[in-house]
Structures are given as structure tokens and as C-alpha cells.
């Protein structure tokens, strides 16, 4: 049958309409990628199943690693919480942002409270200025805790920085301090879910900053109370070395070789893992899983008896720079954008975090340039690419600074030591200090020059503790 004139006339119109519809669809704006950044408190990478721990149950974190990329040599630039959290958010070193140690309660609440990051542009501000709504659920510990800052509008946090317990604790919500009757690890998860649900129709950044597992303070000598307590009670933990106490140990001496402390750490770690599982389930339930970059990290590493040390760098005298005080878990997951089931052995630092995340989101042009971050962009690695990378990272804690390369670590303490030098290939547990040993002088001098050149390039004189600079973390002595 011959087509009618009407049919002949309408057919090209249909092609035109289809073409216009195609153009319209292709021109539709692509929604920016959501970001969920989960940051834990005092957690060594070695405590997680995906990093080889045989004792502690972390199935949801392990799944996160399996569905994305796991960095095996991610190190923090400092061994305590406030400085490292400031570095994650700003891409700056302690000698640049001025937060060298945990921020004093004087600056968190009360008439002298102030935001220690106010002079810098941080991650939340960059994302807010690019159309994101930003929410904090959990620990802030960077000053002026009562009021939302740094681009965040949703703000549920703690009035303090340390953790004395996880039950019946003070929290800040809607600008008011109240008592949370339950388990605060669960509270941060619930509030994180609430934020996601409220903002599911728009781009969001959730900073889910757990104050667990913590692993410090008097709570470590109290039995766990969460849903994992019974499982860990009286268990033998092969991953916690039972060893003589290191002579440099200053704090935490009562936790050494303590079964109760091991059980408490394990239970609180599994408690955080529960929260990760609930967050991931929420993203899947709301259809947000495919368009959300999920990152899991810790503020700094932690030691649980290795080399006779319990805690972080400020728990020894002199301040420590052991690998396990520095090594943090670092996981990235984004289906379709980050290939699953991979690991990276690059030496990366938390000062590399901000430029890498912004570039992964297509916002690299918005990386703050003043002051200049030492951070490098590892986002090509997230996408499966390979390329040149300098396996060198730097670390500082007040008078202690360190450089870590592929093969070596050098630790210097201003002004007169003690100094340390380790061959990390032959001695990964840092048992044999080669500083001052025959044949080590050339390597010592090489690393010393590198360390000095790095801080000469990046340290701000007003915050350079090696040159008498001040700190924002605590009141200066009168």
C-alpha cells in the first residue's frame, strides 16, 4: 500500500521531533556526584579485616574496600586528631594551618571559642560554593563547636574533643548542648542518614566524623557495652602483640597487654562498621548508590602493643613517628567511576586528600592556592590510570619531623634529637635505628636535606614550631 500524503508529511516531522528530543536529553545537566566522607578517630589500618586483621569483624568496611580501591600505604602528616582533621579539610600541613596538637577546650566552647580554620578555604566551603549542601555528623574538634562553619549548614557534633565514654554523653544539636542517652556511635549514623534523606534531591556532602573507636582514656579499662561486646569477651587476639613496654611510653601504660582494652577496641571498631553498613544501605535504598563517592579514612594511625607502644605519637616521650602511628585506612568507592577490587601501594598523605577529591569531582580548578598546599593529585589512580608518582611523604608533630620514602625513614627532633634512621625494606617494624651507625651517614644527610627543603618551602614562619612559631591549638603561655 502506498503511504498517504499525510504519512509522508508527518514522517520527517517525527524525525525532527526525535532529534530535538535527543538534543534536549543530551543537554540536560548532569547532577554532581554526592560525597560521603567517613572519618574515624584513632584507628590504625591494621585493625580492619581488609588490611589483614584476623580478629576484628568489619564486614561492611571490608565490602567498601572490595568494591573500590584500598590504599596500602596511606600515612597521616601528624599523629593526633585536630591537626590531621584540619589537614584533610584544607590540604595544609600543621606548620601551615597552625593546628599542631589537639585543640584546647578553651577554644571549643565559651568566650574564647573560635574556628581555627577561619582564615582558610576548606573542603566544605569549596563544595558549598559549587552547589552542594554540606552536613557534619560527629566530631569537629577544630574550635567554636557550637556554631556551623566551613560551609556546613547541618551540624550535629560534640562539645569536646576527647572521649570519656560512648554512652550518656553531651552533644550539640541546633546550637544547644544536650545529653544523648544512647550510644553516640549510633547517633552519628542516625544523624548522617537523616541528612542524606533530607537532601536526596540535591548534591550533598556528608562529613560523618565518628569519635570511635578512639582506643584511649579510661573507657579502655571498662568493658564494652555495644552489640559486639559478648562476641569479643575473653577472646584471644593474635593481632595485639603482648610485649614489654617501650621505654619511651609515657601515657596509656595501664592499657599494655590488657584483655579488657583489646576487647573494648575491637567492639568499638565493629560498632563503627555497623554504621558504615547502615549508611551504604541508605544510599542503596534511596537510589543514590551509583552517584555517590564514598570515602573511608582515619584521622591518624594507632598502635596496640606493637614495639611495646600503645597509642599515637603524643603518647611517647619523645614524640613518636612510628609507621603504625602514621598509617591510616584509606578507601574510595564509586561504582562506574572507580574500578572495584584494586589496591594501590603508592605512598600518599592526608595532605594529598583535598586536591585528589576535588579533581575526582571535576572541581580541581577550585583547589585553594593560598597558602600553597603540598598536596598532590592521586585521582588518576582512583580511575585506574598509572603514571609517575614520588613515593615520599612528610610528617610533623611539634618538635618532631620525619620523611618517609620507598625504602627509608628519617626522624629529626629539634634541636638536639634523638634522631632515627630506618631501612624500611629490611626493617619494616623499625627495630634497628641506624642513625650514627657506620655506613649510614650519606643516607642520613640526603634525607635531612630533603626534610629541610620541604619545610623551608611550605612552612609558614608564624606557625613553624622549629623557628619559634605559635600554635592555634592551645593558649600561649603568658
C-alpha positions in Angstrom: 0.0 0.0 0.0 1.3 3.4 -0.9 1.8 5.8 2.1 -0.7 8.7 2.3 0.5 12.2 1.7 -0.3 12.8 5.4 2.0 10.0 6.4 4.8 11.3 4.1 4.4 14.7 5.6 4.4 13.6 9.3 7.4 11.2 9.0 10.1 13.9 8.6 8.4 15.8 11.4 8.8 12.8 13.6 12.5 12.6 12.8 12.8 16.3 13.6 11.0 15.8 16.9 13.1 12.8 17.8 16.3 14.8 17.0 15.2 17.7 19.1 14.3 15.4 22.0 17.7 13.8 21.7 19.4 17.2 21.8 17.3 18.1 24.8 18.2 15.0 26.6 21.9 15.3 25.9 21.9 18.9 27.1 20.2 18.0 30.4 22.6 18.9 33.3 24.3 16.0 35.0 23.8 16.0 38.7 27.1 16.5 40.6 28.4 13.5 42.5 27.4 13.2 46.1 30.2 12.8 48.7 30.2 10.8 51.9 33.4 11.2 53.8 33.6 8.8 56.8 36.4 9.6 59.2 37.2 7.7 62.3 39.1 8.6 65.5 42.5 6.9 66.3 42.3 3.9 64.0 45.2 2.1 62.7 44.7 0.5 59.3 45.9 -2.8 60.8 42.7 -3.1 62.9 40.5 -3.7 59.9 39.8 -7.0 58.1 40.5 -5.5 54.7 44.0 -4.7 56.0 44.6 -8.2 57.2 43.2 -8.2 60.8 42.1 -11.7 61.7 40.3 -10.8 65.0 38.1 -7.8 64.5 34.9 -8.1 62.5 34.5 -5.3 59.9 32.4 -6.8 57.1 30.9 -3.5 55.8 34.2 -1.7 55.7 35.8 -4.7 54.0 33.0 -4.7 51.4 33.7 -1.0 50.8 37.3 -1.9 50.1 36.3 -4.7 47.8 34.0 -2.5 45.8 36.6 0.2 45.3 40.3 0.9 45.8 42.3 0.4 49.0 45.5 2.4 49.6 48.0 0.2 51.4 50.5 2.9 52.3 48.4 6.0 53.2 50.0 8.0 56.0 48.9 10.9 58.2 51.1 14.0 58.4 50.6 14.2 62.2 49.7 11.6 64.9 46.8 13.4 66.6 43.3 14.3 65.8 42.8 18.1 65.4 45.9 18.7 63.2 45.1 15.7 60.9 41.4 16.7 60.6 42.5 20.2 59.6 44.8 18.8 57.0 42.2 16.6 55.5 39.9 19.6 55.1 42.5 22.2 53.9 45.3 20.2 52.3 47.7 22.1 54.5 50.4 21.0 57.0 50.2 21.8 60.7 53.0 24.3 60.1 50.7 26.0 57.6 47.3 25.8 59.2 48.7 26.3 62.7 46.9 23.4 64.5 49.7 21.3 65.8 48.1 19.4 68.7 44.5 18.7 69.9 42.6 22.0 70.1 42.2 23.1 73.7 38.6 23.1 75.3 39.2 26.9 75.8 38.8 27.4 72.1 35.9 25.0 71.5 33.3 26.4 73.9 33.0 29.6 75.9 34.0 33.3 75.4 37.4 32.4 73.7 35.9 29.9 71.3 37.0 30.4 67.7 37.2 28.5 64.4 40.8 27.5 63.8 40.2 27.2 60.1 38.6 30.5 59.6 41.5 32.0 57.6 41.5 29.2 55.0 39.2 27.8 52.3 38.3 24.2 53.2 36.5 21.3 51.5 33.0 22.2 52.8 33.3 25.8 51.6 34.5 24.7 48.1 31.6 22.2 47.8 29.1 24.7 49.2 30.2 27.3 46.6 29.6 24.7 43.9 26.1 23.9 44.8 26.4 21.3 47.5 24.6 21.2 50.8 27.1 20.2 53.5 26.4 18.3 56.7 28.6 17.4 59.7 27.6 14.5 62.0 30.2 13.6 64.6 33.4 15.0 66.0 34.6 18.5 64.9 37.4 19.4 67.4 38.6 22.4 65.4 37.1 25.2 67.5 33.9 27.1 68.0 32.0 23.9 68.2 28.6 25.4 68.9 28.2 27.1 65.5 28.2 25.6 62.0 31.2 26.8 60.0 33.4 25.9 56.9 30.4 25.6 54.6 28.3 23.3 56.7 24.6 24.0 57.4 23.6 20.7 59.1 25.7 20.5 62.3 25.5 17.8 65.0 28.7 17.4 67.0 30.4 17.1 70.3 31.2 20.0 72.7 34.6 18.4 73.4 37.4 16.6 71.6 38.3 13.7 73.8 36.0 10.8 74.5 35.4 9.6 78.1 32.6 7.2 77.1 30.2 6.5 74.3 27.0 6.5 76.4 25.1 9.3 78.1 27.3 11.9 76.5 26.9 15.6 75.8 26.2 16.5 72.1 25.5 19.7 70.3 22.4 19.9 68.1 20.6 23.1 66.9 23.1 25.2 68.7 22.3 23.6 72.1 24.1 21.2 74.3 22.1 18.2 75.4 22.7 14.7 76.7 22.3 11.8 74.3 21.1 8.9 76.4 22.2 6.2 74.0 25.3 5.0 72.1 26.9 8.0 70.3 28.3 5.9 67.5 24.7 5.1 66.6 23.7 8.7 67.0 26.2 9.9 64.4 25.0 7.3 62.0 21.3 8.2 62.5 22.0 11.9 62.0 24.0 11.1 58.9 21.1 9.1 57.5 18.7 12.0 58.4 20.9 14.4 56.5 21.0 12.2 53.4 17.3 11.7 53.4 16.7 15.4 53.8 18.9 16.2 50.8 18.4 13.3 48.5 17.2 15.5 45.7 20.2 17.8 45.6 24.0 17.3 45.6 25.3 16.7 49.2 28.5 16.3 51.1 28.2 14.3 54.4 31.2 14.5 56.7 30.5 11.6 59.0 33.2 12.0 61.7 33.0 9.2 64.2 34.7 9.7 67.5 35.1 5.9 67.6 36.8 3.6 68.0 39.0 6.0 70.0 41.0 3.4 71.9 42.3 5.9 74.6 41.4 7.1 78.1 39.7 5.5 81.0 37.0 3.9 78.8 39.6 1.4 77.6 39.6 -0.2 81.1 35.8 -0.6 81.1 34.0 -3.5 79.4 32.3 -2.8 76.1 28.5 -2.4 76.1 27.5 -2.4 72.5 26.1 -5.3 70.5 29.5 -6.8 69.9 30.6 -6.9 73.5 29.6 -10.6 74.1 31.3 -11.8 70.9 34.7 -10.4 71.9 34.6 -11.2 75.6 37.5 -13.4 76.6 38.7 -13.9 73.0 42.3 -14.3 72.3 43.6 -11.5 70.0 46.5 -12.6 67.8 46.7 -9.1 66.3 47.6 -7.3 69.5 51.2 -8.1 70.4 51.9 -8.9 74.0 55.3 -7.3 74.5 57.4 -5.5 77.1 56.6 -1.8 77.3 58.8 0.5 75.3 60.9 2.8 77.4 59.6 5.9 75.6 55.9 5.1 76.5 54.6 8.0 78.6 50.8 7.8 78.6 48.5 4.7 78.3 50.7 2.5 80.4 47.7 0.8 82.0 46.5 -0.5 78.6 49.5 -2.6 77.8 48.7 -6.3 77.4 45.2 -5.6 78.8 42.5 -8.0 77.7 39.7 -5.5 78.6 41.4 -2.8 76.4 41.7 -5.2 73.5 38.0 -6.2 73.8 36.9 -2.6 74.0 38.9 -1.5 71.0 37.5 -4.5 69.0 33.9 -3.8 70.0 34.0 -0.1 69.2 35.7 -0.8 65.8 32.8 -3.2 64.9 30.4 -0.6 66.2 31.7 1.9 63.6 31.5 -0.9 61.0 27.8 -1.2 61.7 27.3 2.4 61.0 29.1 2.1 57.6 26.7 -0.7 56.7 23.7 1.4 57.6 25.0 4.4 55.5 25.6 2.2 52.5 22.2 0.6 52.9 20.6 4.0 52.9 22.3 5.1 49.7 21.1 1.9 48.0 17.5 2.3 49.4 17.3 5.9 48.1 18.8 5.1 44.7 21.9 7.2 45.4 24.5 4.5 45.3 25.6 5.0 41.7 26.1 8.7 42.1 27.9 8.9 45.5 31.6 8.9 46.1 32.2 7.2 49.5 35.5 7.6 51.3 36.6 5.9 54.4 39.7 7.0 56.4 41.0 7.7 59.9 42.5 10.9 61.3 45.7 9.1 62.3 47.1 5.7 63.0 47.3 3.9 66.3 49.5 1.2 67.9 48.1 -1.6 70.1 51.2 -3.1 71.6 53.5 -3.2 68.5 57.0 -2.4 69.6 55.7 -2.2 73.1 53.7 1.0 72.4 50.0 1.7 72.9 48.6 4.9 71.3 49.9 7.6 69.0 52.8 10.0 68.6 51.9 12.2 71.6 51.8 9.2 74.0 55.6 8.7 74.0 58.4 10.9 75.1 60.0 12.0 72.9 57.1 12.3 70.5 56.9 9.3 68.1 56.9 8.9 64.4 56.4 5.1 64.1 54.9 3.8 60.9 51.8 2.5 62.7 51.2 5.9 64.3 51.1 7.2 60.7 49.4 4.5 58.7 45.7 5.1 58.2 43.0 3.2 56.3 42.1 5.0 53.0 39.3 3.6 50.8 37.4 5.1 47.8 34.3 3.7 46.3 32.2 5.0 43.4 30.5 2.4 41.1 31.2 3.0 37.5 33.8 5.7 38.2 36.3 3.8 40.4 37.1 0.2 39.3 36.4 -2.3 42.1 38.8 -4.7 43.7 42.0 -2.8 43.4 44.8 -1.7 45.8 47.4 1.0 45.4 50.8 0.8 47.1 51.6 4.5 46.5 52.9 6.4 49.5 50.2 9.1 49.9 49.5 11.5 52.7 46.3 13.1 54.1 47.6 16.4 52.6 47.1 14.8 49.2 43.4 14.2 50.0 41.9 17.6 49.1 43.3 18.0 45.7 42.6 14.4 44.8 38.9 14.6 45.9 38.3 17.9 44.1 39.9 16.6 40.9 37.8 13.4 41.2 34.7 15.5 41.4 35.8 17.7 38.4 36.4 20.6 40.7 40.2 20.7 40.5 40.2 24.3 39.3 38.7 25.3 42.7 41.6 24.0 44.7 42.7 26.8 47.1 46.0 28.3 46.1 46.9 30.4 49.1 48.7 29.2 51.0 50.1 26.6 48.5 49.3 23.1 49.5 52.0 20.4 49.3 49.2 18.1 48.3 49.4 16.0 45.1 46.5 14.7 42.9 46.2 10.9 43.0 42.7 10.9 41.4 44.0 9.3 38.2 44.9 6.3 40.3 41.3 6.1 41.5 40.1 5.9 37.9 42.6 3.1 37.1 45.3 5.1 35.4 49.0 4.8 36.1 51.7 7.4 36.0 54.7 8.9 37.7 54.5 9.4 41.5 57.0 10.5 44.0 56.8 8.0 46.9 57.9 10.5 49.5 55.7 11.9 52.4 56.4 14.1 55.3 55.2 14.3 58.9 55.4 16.7 61.8 54.4 16.8 65.5 55.7 19.9 67.3 59.5 19.4 67.6 59.4 16.1 65.6 59.6 15.8 61.9 60.0 12.9 59.6 60.4 11.9 55.9 59.3 8.6 54.6 60.5 7.3 51.2 60.0 4.0 49.5 63.0 2.5 51.3 63.9 4.8 54.2 62.6 6.8 57.2 64.4 9.6 58.9 63.1 11.2 62.1 64.6 14.5 63.4 63.8 16.2 66.7 64.6 19.9 67.1 67.1 20.9 68.3 69.1 18.1 69.6 67.3 14.8 68.8 67.1 12.0 69.4 67.3 11.1 65.7 66.2 7.9 64.0 67.0 6.3 60.7 65.4 3.1 59.4 65.8 0.9 56.4 62.1 0.2 55.9 62.7 -2.6 53.4 64.8 -4.6 55.7 63.3 -3.4 59.0 59.6 -2.5 58.5 59.0 -2.8 62.2 61.6 -0.1 62.9 63.5 -2.2 65.4 67.1 -1.1 64.4 67.9 2.6 64.5 70.8 3.1 62.0 71.4 6.7 63.0 75.1 7.1 63.8 75.9 3.6 62.6 78.8 3.0 60.2 77.9 3.5 56.5 74.6 5.4 57.3 75.9 9.0 57.1 75.3 9.6 53.4 71.7 8.4 53.6 71.1 10.4 56.8 72.4 13.6 55.2 70.4 13.1 52.0 67.2 12.7 53.9 68.0 15.5 56.3 68.4 17.8 53.3 65.1 16.7 51.8 63.3 17.2 55.0 64.7 20.7 55.5 64.0 21.7 51.9 60.4 20.6 52.1 59.5 22.6 55.3 61.5 25.6 54.0 59.2 25.6 51.0 55.9 25.1 52.8 56.0 26.0 56.5 54.5 29.4 57.4 57.0 31.1 59.7 54.3 32.2 62.1 53.3 28.6 62.6 56.7 27.0 62.2 57.4 25.4 65.6 61.1 24.8 64.7 61.5 28.5 64.4 59.6 29.6 67.4 56.2 29.9 65.6 52.9 29.9 67.5 50.2 27.4 67.6 46.4 27.8 67.4 45.8 24.6 69.4 46.3 25.9 73.0 46.7 29.2 74.8 50.2 30.5 74.6 52.0 30.8 78.0 51.9 34.3 79.4 
